[in-house]
Amino acid sequence: KPDEIATWRAALREHYLPHVLAIAPAEGATGLPEPLEKPPAKETTAWLCAGTQCLPPITRLEELLSALRVS
């Protein structure tokens, strides 16, 4: 949902996160690099990764901010 994605991006912009790269491919985007080829979800979902290791999908903004250790 574009409005929810905008809310998540705004929340991330409130914090100094030089190590974070937020990417929101368009729904139905094809030909993405392998690390961005995530399964479609019915709700806004974040994948927090470092190197080649990713946490389980995150579907709540509060959980994402907690995982990023921001208050």
All heavy atoms as TSV, in Angstrom:
chain	resi	resn	atom	element	x	y	z
A	1	LYS	N	N	0.850	-1.177	0.000
A	1	LYS	CA	C	0.000	0.000	0.000
A	1	LYS	C	C	0.896	1.241	0.000
A	1	LYS	O	O	1.660	1.439	0.944
A	1	LYS	CB	C	-0.889	-0.002	1.225
A	1	LYS	CG	C	-1.778	-1.227	1.309
A	1	LYS	CD	C	-2.535	-1.223	2.610
A	1	LYS	CE	C	-3.250	-2.530	2.775
A	1	LYS	NZ	N	-3.853	-2.677	4.074
A	2	PRO	N	N	0.809	2.061	-1.026
A	2	PRO	CA	C	1.688	3.230	-1.119
A	2	PRO	C	C	1.642	4.147	0.103
A	2	PRO	O	O	2.672	4.671	0.521
A	2	PRO	CB	C	1.182	3.951	-2.372
A	2	PRO	CG	C	0.547	2.876	-3.189
A	2	PRO	CD	C	-0.046	1.920	-2.208
A	3	ASP	N	N	0.458	4.365	0.683
A	3	ASP	CA	C	0.382	5.257	1.844
A	3	ASP	C	C	1.103	4.668	3.050
A	3	ASP	O	O	1.752	5.378	3.811
A	3	ASP	CB	C	-1.063	5.596	2.183
A	3	ASP	CG	C	-1.926	4.374	2.456
A	3	ASP	OD1	O	-1.662	3.306	1.859
A	3	ASP	OD2	O	-2.875	4.478	3.253
A	4	GLU	N	N	1.032	3.354	3.209
A	4	GLU	CA	C	1.727	2.710	4.321
A	4	GLU	C	C	3.236	2.732	4.092
A	4	GLU	O	O	4.005	2.975	5.026
A	4	GLU	CB	C	1.226	1.276	4.500
A	4	GLU	CG	C	1.701	0.655	5.790
A	4	GLU	CD	C	1.019	-0.671	6.086
A	4	GLU	OE1	O	0.218	-1.159	5.275
A	4	GLU	OE2	O	1.319	-1.223	7.145
A	5	ILE	N	N	3.657	2.510	2.871
A	5	ILE	CA	C	5.094	2.583	2.551
A	5	ILE	C	C	5.608	3.987	2.850
A	5	ILE	O	O	6.691	4.151	3.427
A	5	ILE	CB	C	5.352	2.182	1.090
A	5	ILE	CG1	C	5.069	0.690	0.906
A	5	ILE	CG2	C	6.784	2.512	0.673
A	5	ILE	CD1	C	5.062	0.236	-0.539
A	6	ALA	N	N	4.837	5.004	2.506
A	6	ALA	CA	C	5.239	6.387	2.791
A	6	ALA	C	C	5.371	6.621	4.293
A	6	ALA	O	O	6.305	7.299	4.742
A	6	ALA	CB	C	4.231	7.358	2.182
A	7	THR	N	N	4.475	6.039	5.080
A	7	THR	CA	C	4.543	6.162	6.535
A	7	THR	C	C	5.815	5.518	7.066
A	7	THR	O	O	6.506	6.077	7.914
A	7	THR	CB	C	3.302	5.511	7.190
A	7	THR	OG1	O	2.139	6.201	6.734
A	7	THR	CG2	C	3.380	5.559	8.703
A	8	TRP	N	N	6.141	4.322	6.561
A	8	TRP	CA	C	7.358	3.627	6.995
A	8	TRP	C	C	8.591	4.438	6.618
A	8	TRP	O	O	9.511	4.586	7.416
A	8	TRP	CB	C	7.424	2.235	6.374
A	8	TRP	CG	C	6.494	1.230	6.978
A	8	TRP	CD1	C	5.198	1.420	7.344
A	8	TRP	CD2	C	6.793	-0.130	7.279
A	8	TRP	NE1	N	4.671	0.253	7.843
A	8	TRP	CE2	C	5.627	-0.717	7.817
A	8	TRP	CE3	C	7.921	-0.920	7.119
A	8	TRP	CZ2	C	5.569	-2.043	8.216
A	8	TRP	CZ3	C	7.868	-2.252	7.514
A	8	TRP	CH2	C	6.707	-2.805	8.059
A	9	ARG	N	N	8.641	4.957	5.406
A	9	ARG	CA	C	9.798	5.760	4.970
A	9	ARG	C	C	9.945	7.003	5.837
A	9	ARG	O	O	11.043	7.374	6.227
A	9	ARG	CB	C	9.656	6.142	3.510
A	9	ARG	CG	C	9.983	5.019	2.575
A	9	ARG	CD	C	9.979	5.510	1.159
A	9	ARG	NE	N	10.505	4.454	0.300
A	9	ARG	CZ	C	10.585	4.543	-0.994
A	9	ARG	NH1	N	10.197	5.636	-1.616
A	9	ARG	NH2	N	11.062	3.549	-1.707
A	10	ALA	N	N	8.840	7.672	6.132
A	10	ALA	CA	C	8.884	8.871	6.977
A	10	ALA	C	C	9.424	8.526	8.362
A	10	ALA	O	O	10.229	9.273	8.926
A	10	ALA	CB	C	7.499	9.496	7.068
A	11	ALA	N	N	8.998	7.406	8.911
A	11	ALA	CA	C	9.477	6.981	10.231
A	11	ALA	C	C	10.983	6.711	10.199
A	11	ALA	O	O	11.705	7.068	11.141
A	11	ALA	CB	C	8.729	5.736	10.698
A	12	LEU	N	N	11.471	6.114	9.127
A	12	LEU	CA	C	12.909	5.857	9.020
A	12	LEU	C	C	13.691	7.156	8.867
A	12	LEU	O	O	14.793	7.294	9.422
A	12	LEU	CB	C	13.195	4.928	7.837
A	12	LEU	CG	C	12.703	3.492	7.989
A	12	LEU	CD1	C	12.919	2.718	6.690
A	12	LEU	CD2	C	13.402	2.795	9.153
A	13	ARG	N	N	13.128	8.127	8.139
A	13	ARG	CA	C	13.820	9.404	7.930
A	13	ARG	C	C	13.963	10.207	9.214
A	13	ARG	O	O	14.787	11.114	9.295
A	13	ARG	CB	C	13.089	10.243	6.882
A	13	ARG	CG	C	13.414	9.839	5.465
A	13	ARG	CD	C	12.937	10.896	4.483
A	13	ARG	NE	N	11.513	11.128	4.561
A	13	ARG	CZ	C	10.598	10.535	3.783
A	13	ARG	NH1	N	10.978	9.682	2.853
A	13	ARG	NH2	N	9.322	10.794	3.922
A	14	GLU	N	N	13.189	9.884	10.232
A	14	GLU	CA	C	13.283	10.596	11.509
A	14	GLU	C	C	14.549	10.236	12.279
A	14	GLU	O	O	14.845	10.859	13.293
A	14	GLU	CB	C	12.065	10.291	12.377
A	14	GLU	CG	C	10.784	10.882	11.847
A	14	GLU	CD	C	9.593	10.536	12.710
A	14	GLU	OE1	O	9.773	10.020	13.833
A	14	GLU	OE2	O	8.457	10.764	12.249
A	15	HIS	N	N	15.284	9.245	11.811
A	15	HIS	CA	C	16.461	8.754	12.529
A	15	HIS	C	C	17.688	8.808	11.622
A	15	HIS	O	O	17.586	8.672	10.405
A	15	HIS	CB	C	16.234	7.314	12.997
A	15	HIS	CG	C	14.999	7.172	13.832
A	15	HIS	ND1	N	14.948	7.492	15.162
A	15	HIS	CD2	C	13.741	6.779	13.496
A	15	HIS	CE1	C	13.728	7.285	15.624
A	15	HIS	NE2	N	12.972	6.854	14.634
A	16	TYR	N	N	18.842	8.982	12.244
A	16	TYR	CA	C	20.110	8.945	11.513
A	16	TYR	C	C	20.472	7.473	11.329
A	16	TYR	O	O	20.822	6.777	12.273
A	16	TYR	CB	C	21.193	9.681	12.293
A	16	TYR	CG	C	22.537	9.638	11.620
A	16	TYR	CD1	C	22.744	10.308	10.411
A	16	TYR	CD2	C	23.594	8.947	12.178
A	16	TYR	CE1	C	23.972	10.277	9.779
A	16	TYR	CE2	C	24.831	8.914	11.553
A	16	TYR	CZ	C	25.014	9.585	10.355
A	16	TYR	OH	O	26.229	9.556	9.736
A	17	LEU	N	N	20.315	6.971	10.105
A	17	LEU	CA	C	20.554	5.559	9.811
A	17	LEU	C	C	21.446	5.438	8.566
A	17	LEU	O	O	21.007	4.987	7.515
A	17	LEU	CB	C	19.220	4.838	9.573
A	17	LEU	CG	C	18.216	4.862	10.731
A	17	LEU	CD1	C	16.846	4.408	10.261
A	17	LEU	CD2	C	18.727	4.000	11.867
A	18	PRO	N	N	22.720	5.827	8.690
A	18	PRO	CA	C	23.585	5.806	7.505
A	18	PRO	C	C	23.834	4.409	6.954
A	18	PRO	O	O	24.228	4.268	5.804
A	18	PRO	CB	C	24.883	6.443	8.014
A	18	PRO	CG	C	24.887	6.154	9.476
A	18	PRO	CD	C	23.434	6.209	9.894
A	19	HIS	N	N	23.564	3.392	7.729
A	19	HIS	CA	C	23.794	2.011	7.316
A	19	HIS	C	C	22.548	1.370	6.694
A	19	HIS	O	O	22.571	0.205	6.334
A	19	HIS	CB	C	24.255	1.191	8.521
A	19	HIS	CG	C	23.237	1.194	9.646
A	19	HIS	ND1	N	23.047	2.287	10.454
A	19	HIS	CD2	C	22.354	0.267	10.052
A	19	HIS	CE1	C	22.097	2.014	11.326
A	19	HIS	NE2	N	21.649	0.792	11.107
A	20	VAL	N	N	21.465	2.137	6.576
A	20	VAL	CA	C	20.197	1.588	6.085
A	20	VAL	C	C	19.929	2.075	4.663
A	20	VAL	O	O	20.043	3.259	4.365
A	20	VAL	CB	C	19.033	1.994	7.012
A	20	VAL	CG1	C	17.691	1.611	6.405
A	20	VAL	CG2	C	19.206	1.343	8.380
A	21	LEU	N	N	19.569	1.141	3.819
A	21	LEU	CA	C	19.134	1.441	2.459
A	21	LEU	C	C	17.720	0.892	2.328
A	21	LEU	O	O	17.511	-0.321	2.411
A	21	LEU	CB	C	20.058	0.777	1.434
A	21	LEU	CG	C	19.651	0.902	-0.032
A	21	LEU	CD1	C	19.641	2.361	-0.461
A	21	LEU	CD2	C	20.606	0.108	-0.896
A	22	ALA	N	N	16.747	1.766	2.182
A	22	ALA	CA	C	15.351	1.346	2.060
A	22	ALA	C	C	14.956	1.361	0.588
A	22	ALA	O	O	15.078	2.374	-0.083
A	22	ALA	CB	C	14.453	2.280	2.864
A	23	ILE	N	N	14.490	0.223	0.118
A	23	ILE	CA	C	14.073	0.071	-1.277
A	23	ILE	C	C	12.653	-0.478	-1.292
A	23	ILE	O	O	12.361	-1.444	-0.608
A	23	ILE	CB	C	15.017	-0.904	-2.027
A	23	ILE	CG1	C	16.449	-0.389	-1.979
A	23	ILE	CG2	C	14.545	-1.108	-3.452
A	23	ILE	CD1	C	17.465	-1.385	-2.502
A	24	ALA	N	N	11.799	0.152	-2.070
A	24	ALA	CA	C	10.414	-0.313	-2.199
A	24	ALA	C	C	10.118	-0.500	-3.680
A	24	ALA	O	O	9.611	0.404	-4.340
A	24	ALA	CB	C	9.459	0.676	-1.564
A	25	PRO	N	N	10.431	-1.690	-4.222
A	25	PRO	CA	C	10.139	-1.926	-5.644
A	25	PRO	C	C	8.635	-1.816	-5.913
A	25	PRO	O	O	7.818	-2.121	-5.051
A	25	PRO	CB	C	10.617	-3.358	-5.887
A	25	PRO	CG	C	11.537	-3.665	-4.748
A	25	PRO	CD	C	11.042	-2.843	-3.590
A	26	ALA	N	N	8.300	-1.383	-7.092
A	26	ALA	CA	C	6.893	-1.281	-7.478
A	26	ALA	C	C	6.258	-2.668	-7.459
A	26	ALA	O	O	6.910	-3.676	-7.745
A	26	ALA	CB	C	6.786	-0.686	-8.873
A	27	GLU	N	N	4.990	-2.699	-7.111
A	27	GLU	CA	C	4.264	-3.970	-7.095
A	27	GLU	C	C	4.332	-4.607	-8.483
A	27	GLU	O	O	4.108	-3.950	-9.497
A	27	GLU	CB	C	2.817	-3.734	-6.691
A	27	GLU	CG	C	2.054	-5.024	-6.457
A	27	GLU	CD	C	0.670	-4.769	-5.902
A	27	GLU	OE1	O	0.447	-3.729	-5.278
A	27	GLU	OE2	O	-0.188	-5.642	-6.109
A	28	GLY	N	N	4.696	-5.859	-8.520
A	28	GLY	CA	C	4.785	-6.590	-9.775
A	28	GLY	C	C	6.084	-6.361	-10.533
A	28	GLY	O	O	6.210	-6.819	-11.667
A	29	ALA	N	N	7.040	-5.654	-9.915
A	29	ALA	CA	C	8.319	-5.406	-10.588
A	29	ALA	C	C	8.999	-6.733	-10.919
A	29	ALA	O	O	8.954	-7.683	-10.140
A	29	ALA	CB	C	9.220	-4.563	-9.696
A	30	THR	N	N	9.604	-6.785	-12.091
A	30	THR	CA	C	10.311	-7.994	-12.516
A	30	THR	C	C	11.748	-7.644	-12.855
A	30	THR	O	O	12.095	-6.478	-13.029
A	30	THR	CB	C	9.631	-8.627	-13.743
A	30	THR	OG1	O	9.645	-7.673	-14.812
A	30	THR	CG2	C	8.204	-9.044	-13.441
A	31	GLY	N	N	12.586	-8.664	-12.945
A	31	GLY	CA	C	13.979	-8.464	-13.308
A	31	GLY	C	C	14.807	-7.819	-12.217
A	31	GLY	O	O	15.848	-7.227	-12.497
A	32	LEU	N	N	14.363	-7.925	-10.967
A	32	LEU	CA	C	15.110	-7.350	-9.855
A	32	LEU	C	C	16.338	-8.210	-9.549
A	32	LEU	O	O	16.324	-9.424	-9.784
A	32	LEU	CB	C	14.233	-7.269	-8.609
A	32	LEU	CG	C	13.006	-6.367	-8.706
A	32	LEU	CD1	C	12.125	-6.543	-7.487
A	32	LEU	CD2	C	13.435	-4.930	-8.862
A	33	PRO	N	N	17.385	-7.615	-8.982
A	33	PRO	CA	C	18.531	-8.418	-8.541
A	33	PRO	C	C	18.069	-9.452	-7.510
A	33	PRO	O	O	17.103	-9.213	-6.764
A	33	PRO	CB	C	19.466	-7.402	-7.900
A	33	PRO	CG	C	19.022	-6.072	-8.406
A	33	PRO	CD	C	17.565	-6.207	-8.720
A	34	GLU	N	N	18.744	-10.559	-7.457
A	34	GLU	CA	C	18.342	-11.672	-6.572
A	34	GLU	C	C	18.070	-11.244	-5.128
A	34	GLU	O	O	17.065	-11.676	-4.550
A	34	GLU	CB	C	19.382	-12.788	-6.613
A	34	GLU	CG	C	18.941	-14.016	-5.854
A	34	GLU	CD	C	19.937	-15.159	-5.969
A	34	GLU	OE1	O	20.696	-15.201	-6.949
A	34	GLU	OE2	O	19.948	-15.993	-5.067
A	35	PRO	N	N	18.899	-10.393	-4.511
A	35	PRO	CA	C	18.604	-10.018	-3.116
A	35	PRO	C	C	17.272	-9.290	-2.944
A	35	PRO	O	O	16.712	-9.276	-1.859
A	35	PRO	CB	C	19.762	-9.098	-2.738
A	35	PRO	CG	C	20.856	-9.455	-3.677
A	35	PRO	CD	C	20.179	-9.863	-4.956
A	36	LEU	N	N	16.754	-8.690	-4.012
A	36	LEU	CA	C	15.480	-7.973	-3.918
A	36	LEU	C	C	14.290	-8.820	-4.347
A	36	LEU	O	O	13.146	-8.378	-4.234
A	36	LEU	CB	C	15.528	-6.704	-4.777
A	36	LEU	CG	C	16.588	-5.683	-4.404
A	36	LEU	CD1	C	16.521	-4.492	-5.343
A	36	LEU	CD2	C	16.446	-5.241	-2.962
A	37	GLU	N	N	14.529	-10.004	-4.821
A	37	GLU	CA	C	13.451	-10.906	-5.255
A	37	GLU	C	C	12.817	-11.558	-4.029
A	37	GLU	O	O	13.158	-12.671	-3.653
A	37	GLU	CB	C	13.987	-11.985	-6.203
A	37	GLU	CG	C	14.284	-11.491	-7.586
A	37	GLU	CD	C	13.039	-11.183	-8.411
A	37	GLU	OE1	O	11.930	-11.611	-8.037
A	37	GLU	OE2	O	13.200	-10.496	-9.428
A	38	LYS	N	N	11.917	-10.838	-3.395
A	38	LYS	CA	C	11.213	-11.343	-2.217
A	38	LYS	C	C	9.796	-11.717	-2.630
A	38	LYS	O	O	9.227	-11.148	-3.552
A	38	LYS	CB	C	11.179	-10.290	-1.107
A	38	LYS	CG	C	12.553	-9.813	-0.663
A	38	LYS	CD	C	13.356	-10.942	-0.062
A	38	LYS	CE	C	14.690	-10.435	0.466
A	38	LYS	NZ	N	15.584	-11.488	0.864
A	39	PRO	N	N	9.206	-12.687	-1.936
A	39	PRO	CA	C	7.846	-13.090	-2.298
A	39	PRO	C	C	6.854	-11.957	-2.051
A	39	PRO	O	O	7.010	-11.183	-1.116
A	39	PRO	CB	C	7.568	-14.278	-1.369
A	39	PRO	CG	C	8.528	-14.146	-0.258
A	39	PRO	CD	C	9.727	-13.425	-0.798
A	40	PRO	N	N	5.837	-11.846	-2.906
A	40	PRO	CA	C	4.825	-10.804	-2.693
A	40	PRO	C	C	4.094	-11.027	-1.370
A	40	PRO	O	O	3.927	-12.163	-0.930
A	40	PRO	CB	C	3.872	-10.965	-3.872
A	40	PRO	CG	C	4.312	-12.148	-4.641
A	40	PRO	CD	C	5.575	-12.672	-4.045
A	41	ALA	N	N	3.700	-9.937	-0.740
A	41	ALA	CA	C	2.985	-10.020	0.531
A	41	ALA	C	C	1.758	-9.125	0.463
A	41	ALA	O	O	1.732	-8.156	-0.283
A	41	ALA	CB	C	3.897	-9.585	1.678
A	42	LYS	N	N	0.755	-9.469	1.246
A	42	LYS	CA	C	-0.480	-8.681	1.269
A	42	LYS	C	C	-0.330	-7.426	2.129
A	42	LYS	O	O	-1.139	-6.524	2.053
A	42	LYS	CB	C	-1.636	-9.524	1.788
A	42	LYS	CG	C	-2.005	-10.647	0.838
A	42	LYS	CD	C	-3.228	-11.373	1.314
A	42	LYS	CE	C	-3.511	-12.575	0.459
A	42	LYS	NZ	N	-4.312	-12.274	-0.696
A	43	GLU	N	N	0.712	-7.387	2.957
A	43	GLU	CA	C	0.931	-6.235	3.822
A	43	GLU	C	C	2.357	-5.729	3.640
A	43	GLU	O	O	3.215	-6.440	3.124
A	43	GLU	CB	C	0.678	-6.614	5.282
A	43	GLU	CG	C	1.507	-7.792	5.767
A	43	GLU	CD	C	0.993	-8.355	7.083
A	43	GLU	OE1	O	0.409	-7.620	7.877
A	43	GLU	OE2	O	1.182	-9.543	7.301
A	44	THR	N	N	2.585	-4.486	4.045
A	44	THR	CA	C	3.921	-3.920	3.944
A	44	THR	C	C	4.874	-4.795	4.741
A	44	THR	O	O	4.586	-5.156	5.884
A	44	THR	CB	C	3.930	-2.476	4.478
A	44	THR	OG1	O	2.995	-1.719	3.704
A	44	THR	CG2	C	5.309	-1.862	4.371
A	45	THR	N	N	5.981	-5.161	4.119
A	45	THR	CA	C	6.918	-6.094	4.732
A	45	THR	C	C	8.337	-5.590	4.534
A	45	THR	O	O	8.700	-5.144	3.451
A	45	THR	CB	C	6.786	-7.489	4.098
A	45	THR	OG1	O	5.422	-7.911	4.209
A	45	THR	CG2	C	7.674	-8.501	4.776
A	46	ALA	N	N	9.138	-5.668	5.590
A	46	ALA	CA	C	10.546	-5.290	5.514
A	46	ALA	C	C	11.402	-6.526	5.707
A	46	ALA	O	O	11.063	-7.413	6.497
A	46	ALA	CB	C	10.874	-4.257	6.590
A	47	TRP	N	N	12.484	-6.584	4.975
A	47	TRP	CA	C	13.494	-7.619	5.165
A	47	TRP	C	C	14.753	-6.902	5.599
A	47	TRP	O	O	15.319	-6.114	4.843
A	47	TRP	CB	C	13.745	-8.407	3.872
A	47	TRP	CG	C	12.663	-9.383	3.569
A	47	TRP	CD1	C	12.612	-10.695	3.958
A	47	TRP	CD2	C	11.479	-9.151	2.824
A	47	TRP	NE1	N	11.457	-11.285	3.499
A	47	TRP	CE2	C	10.739	-10.349	2.794
A	47	TRP	CE3	C	10.945	-8.038	2.181
A	47	TRP	CZ2	C	9.518	-10.461	2.153
A	47	TRP	CZ3	C	9.733	-8.144	1.545
A	47	TRP	CH2	C	9.045	-9.354	1.538
A	48	LEU	N	N	15.176	-7.135	6.823
A	48	LEU	CA	C	16.357	-6.487	7.376
A	48	LEU	C	C	17.523	-7.440	7.197
A	48	LEU	O	O	17.536	-8.533	7.765
A	48	LEU	CB	C	16.120	-6.160	8.854
A	48	LEU	CG	C	17.166	-5.325	9.550
A	48	LEU	CD1	C	17.378	-4.006	8.818
A	48	LEU	CD2	C	16.751	-5.064	10.980
A	49	CYS	N	N	18.476	-7.032	6.366
A	49	CYS	CA	C	19.586	-7.904	6.012
A	49	CYS	C	C	20.917	-7.225	6.281
A	49	CYS	O	O	21.038	-6.002	6.183
A	49	CYS	CB	C	19.518	-8.284	4.537
A	49	CYS	SG	S	17.951	-9.025	4.050
A	50	ALA	N	N	21.907	-8.034	6.579
A	50	ALA	CA	C	23.296	-7.586	6.702
A	50	ALA	C	C	24.125	-8.602	5.942
A	50	ALA	O	O	24.110	-9.793	6.272
A	50	ALA	CB	C	23.721	-7.510	8.162
A	51	GLY	N	N	24.805	-8.139	4.907
A	51	GLY	CA	C	25.530	-9.081	4.060
A	51	GLY	C	C	24.532	-9.991	3.370
A	51	GLY	O	O	23.602	-9.529	2.746
A	52	THR	N	N	24.717	-11.299	3.537
A	52	THR	CA	C	23.803	-12.255	2.919
A	52	THR	C	C	22.826	-12.863	3.925
A	52	THR	O	O	22.078	-13.769	3.583
A	52	THR	CB	C	24.597	-13.395	2.244
A	52	THR	OG1	O	25.386	-14.055	3.245
A	52	THR	CG2	C	25.481	-12.858	1.137
A	53	GLN	N	N	22.829	-12.365	5.147
A	53	GLN	CA	C	21.946	-12.892	6.186
A	53	GLN	C	C	20.782	-11.942	6.425
A	53	GLN	O	O	20.980	-10.740	6.607
A	53	GLN	CB	C	22.718	-13.080	7.500
A	53	GLN	CG	C	23.904	-14.029	7.387
A	53	GLN	CD	C	23.461	-15.437	7.044
A	53	GLN	OE1	O	22.522	-15.958	7.620
A	53	GLN	NE2	N	24.150	-16.051	6.101
A	54	CYS	N	N	19.557	-12.479	6.421
A	54	CYS	CA	C	18.363	-11.669	6.648
A	54	CYS	C	C	17.566	-12.206	7.830
A	54	CYS	O	O	17.508	-13.417	8.049
A	54	CYS	CB	C	17.464	-11.676	5.415
A	54	CYS	SG	S	18.216	-10.936	3.958
A	55	LEU	N	N	16.967	-11.284	8.566
A	55	LEU	CA	C	16.034	-11.667	9.615
A	55	LEU	C	C	14.738	-12.124	8.959
A	55	LEU	O	O	14.512	-11.863	7.775
A	55	LEU	CB	C	15.742	-10.456	10.517
A	55	LEU	CG	C	16.903	-9.893	11.324
A	55	LEU	CD1	C	16.460	-8.633	12.064
A	55	LEU	CD2	C	17.424	-10.926	12.303
A	56	PRO	N	N	13.873	-12.782	9.707
A	56	PRO	CA	C	12.553	-13.114	9.154
A	56	PRO	C	C	11.838	-11.826	8.733
A	56	PRO	O	O	12.132	-10.744	9.264
A	56	PRO	CB	C	11.832	-13.798	10.315
A	56	PRO	CG	C	12.916	-14.293	11.210
A	56	PRO	CD	C	14.042	-13.303	11.062
A	57	PRO	N	N	10.891	-11.912	7.803
A	57	PRO	CA	C	10.169	-10.720	7.366
A	57	PRO	C	C	9.530	-9.979	8.534
A	57	PRO	O	O	9.043	-10.584	9.486
A	57	PRO	CB	C	9.100	-11.273	6.427
A	57	PRO	CG	C	9.607	-12.603	6.004
A	57	PRO	CD	C	10.428	-13.125	7.138
A	58	ILE	N	N	9.544	-8.663	8.452
A	58	ILE	CA	C	8.979	-7.798	9.491
A	58	ILE	C	C	7.757	-7.106	8.899
A	58	ILE	O	O	7.855	-6.452	7.862
A	58	ILE	CB	C	10.025	-6.768	9.960
A	58	ILE	CG1	C	11.225	-7.491	10.605
A	58	ILE	CG2	C	9.406	-5.756	10.929
A	58	ILE	CD1	C	12.397	-6.586	10.918
A	59	THR	N	N	6.612	-7.222	9.571
A	59	THR	CA	C	5.373	-6.658	9.038
A	59	THR	C	C	4.788	-5.546	9.914
A	59	THR	O	O	3.710	-5.052	9.630
A	59	THR	CB	C	4.310	-7.754	8.842
A	59	THR	OG1	O	4.101	-8.414	10.094
A	59	THR	CG2	C	4.747	-8.753	7.780
A	60	ARG	N	N	5.496	-5.175	10.974
A	60	ARG	CA	C	5.040	-4.084	11.843
A	60	ARG	C	C	6.135	-3.034	11.919
A	60	ARG	O	O	7.292	-3.355	12.181
A	60	ARG	CB	C	4.708	-4.610	13.231
A	60	ARG	CG	C	3.462	-5.479	13.260
A	60	ARG	CD	C	3.047	-5.954	14.656
A	60	ARG	NE	N	3.620	-5.227	15.757
A	60	ARG	CZ	C	4.514	-5.761	16.620
A	60	ARG	NH1	N	4.924	-6.993	16.490
A	60	ARG	NH2	N	4.978	-5.031	17.612
A	61	LEU	N	N	5.784	-1.782	11.710
A	61	LEU	CA	C	6.753	-0.694	11.731
A	61	LEU	C	C	7.486	-0.640	13.065
A	61	LEU	O	O	8.702	-0.467	13.095
A	61	LEU	CB	C	6.057	0.640	11.442
A	61	LEU	CG	C	6.934	1.884	11.497
A	61	LEU	CD1	C	8.136	1.775	10.563
A	61	LEU	CD2	C	6.114	3.119	11.197
A	62	GLU	N	N	6.786	-0.813	14.157
A	62	GLU	CA	C	7.411	-0.771	15.476
A	62	GLU	C	C	8.484	-1.850	15.607
A	62	GLU	O	O	9.529	-1.637	16.214
A	62	GLU	CB	C	6.367	-0.944	16.586
A	62	GLU	CG	C	5.307	0.132	16.610
A	62	GLU	CD	C	4.224	-0.065	15.546
A	62	GLU	OE1	O	4.027	-1.191	15.033
A	62	GLU	OE2	O	3.579	0.938	15.202
A	63	GLU	N	N	8.218	-3.010	15.050
A	63	GLU	CA	C	9.186	-4.106	15.093
A	63	GLU	C	C	10.426	-3.761	14.265
A	63	GLU	O	O	11.548	-4.051	14.665
A	63	GLU	CB	C	8.538	-5.393	14.575
A	63	GLU	CG	C	9.405	-6.609	14.726
A	63	GLU	CD	C	8.739	-7.885	14.216
A	63	GLU	OE1	O	7.509	-7.870	13.984
A	63	GLU	OE2	O	9.459	-8.871	14.040
A	64	LEU	N	N	10.228	-3.125	13.112
A	64	LEU	CA	C	11.360	-2.720	12.287
A	64	LEU	C	C	12.218	-1.710	13.027
A	64	LEU	O	O	13.449	-1.834	13.086
A	64	LEU	CB	C	10.876	-2.136	10.958
A	64	LEU	CG	C	11.951	-1.543	10.052
A	64	LEU	CD1	C	12.989	-2.587	9.664
A	64	LEU	CD2	C	11.324	-0.905	8.827
A	65	LEU	N	N	11.584	-0.690	13.612
A	65	LEU	CA	C	12.345	0.319	14.343
A	65	LEU	C	C	13.085	-0.290	15.523
A	65	LEU	O	O	14.230	0.065	15.802
A	65	LEU	CB	C	11.415	1.438	14.802
A	65	LEU	CG	C	10.778	2.262	13.682
A	65	LEU	CD1	C	9.761	3.249	14.249
A	65	LEU	CD2	C	11.823	2.952	12.837
A	66	SER	N	N	12.464	-1.244	16.180
A	66	SER	CA	C	13.127	-1.937	17.296
A	66	SER	C	C	14.326	-2.733	16.790
A	66	SER	O	O	15.395	-2.711	17.413
A	66	SER	CB	C	12.127	-2.857	17.997
A	66	SER	OG	O	12.767	-3.579	19.018
A	67	ALA	N	N	14.165	-3.426	15.668
A	67	ALA	CA	C	15.265	-4.213	15.110
A	67	ALA	C	C	16.431	-3.312	14.689
A	67	ALA	O	O	17.593	-3.719	14.763
A	67	ALA	CB	C	14.783	-5.039	13.921
A	68	LEU	N	N	16.103	-2.085	14.284
A	68	LEU	CA	C	17.138	-1.126	13.902
A	68	LEU	C	C	17.695	-0.396	15.134
A	68	LEU	O	O	18.598	0.414	15.019
A	68	LEU	CB	C	16.580	-0.096	12.921
A	68	LEU	CG	C	16.247	-0.633	11.542
A	68	LEU	CD1	C	15.467	0.396	10.741
A	68	LEU	CD2	C	17.513	-1.033	10.799
A	69	ARG	N	N	17.106	-0.678	16.294
A	69	ARG	CA	C	17.504	-0.106	17.560
A	69	ARG	C	C	17.388	1.418	17.580
A	69	ARG	O	O	18.299	2.136	17.975
A	69	ARG	CB	C	18.923	-0.520	17.943
A	69	ARG	CG	C	19.036	-1.990	18.271
A	69	ARG	CD	C	20.467	-2.368	18.592
A	69	ARG	NE	N	20.620	-3.716	19.084
A	69	ARG	CZ	C	20.571	-4.815	18.339
A	69	ARG	NH1	N	20.334	-4.729	17.053
A	69	ARG	NH2	N	20.752	-5.992	18.876
A	70	VAL	N	N	16.240	1.899	17.089
A	70	VAL	CA	C	15.936	3.331	17.183
A	70	VAL	C	C	14.735	3.502	18.086
A	70	VAL	O	O	13.919	2.601	18.232
A	70	VAL	CB	C	15.664	3.952	15.788
A	70	VAL	CG1	C	16.883	3.866	14.919
A	70	VAL	CG2	C	14.472	3.341	15.111
A	71	SER	N	N	14.634	4.651	18.717
A	71	SER	CA	C	13.488	4.871	19.618
A	71	SER	C	C	12.563	5.912	19.065
A	71	SER	O	O	12.826	6.591	18.145
A	71	SER	CB	C	13.983	5.288	20.988
A	71	SER	OG	O	14.853	6.382	20.887
